[in-house]
Amino acid sequence: MMATLPVHLRPATPDDVPALLALMDSVHAWLIAQDLPEQWGTVPFSRIPGFPGRVAEWTGLGVVTLAERDSRQVGMLAAAPATPPRIPSATVPDGSMFIHTVMTDRGPAGRGVGSALMAEAERLARTHGAPALALDHWADSPVLGRLYDEHGYNKVAEYFDEHDVRTTVRVRLLR
């Protein structure tokens, strides 16, 4: 069974962009099928003007980790030592590693991948000497709230994004 195979993590490269976009679009389609368009809207990531170029830029900057199982892309993590400007000021400790996205295959192949990617985010943060890990997520998802609670992320703020979606900011202190 594919889900029992080990997860291999590696830095994504610009050559991985098509696979990353396919993964992101499949997660998006799963959300739409669950009647949850509020999280990311209804347009697949690969069709958002400029987004494929942004993913290519992220891979070129070395901020994307790709998770593979049996040579198949089953997850991704985008994390960087910079807090995005959309985050309310003074909610994230200076020098924190920010998780921009973590996505996993929604089928059996994705089981356990999210935890592996969250552990990788912590490893990256510690490598950079970051005092904390931070992220933001759709506030109206109780599933995401429970998931990040279980991983030790504490809610520190809420804001409305550019699409008027209520968003929660969470921080996990590492020191």
Secondary structure, 3 states (H helix, E strand, C coil): CHHHCCCEEEECCHHHHHHHHHHHHHHHHHHHHCCCCCCCCCCCHHHCCCHHHHHHHHHHHCCEEEEEECCEEEEEEEEECCCCCCCCCCCCCCCCEEEEEEEECCCHHHCCHHHHHHHHHHHHHHHCCCCEEEEEEECCCHHHHHHHHHCCCEEEEEEECCCCCEEEEEEEECC
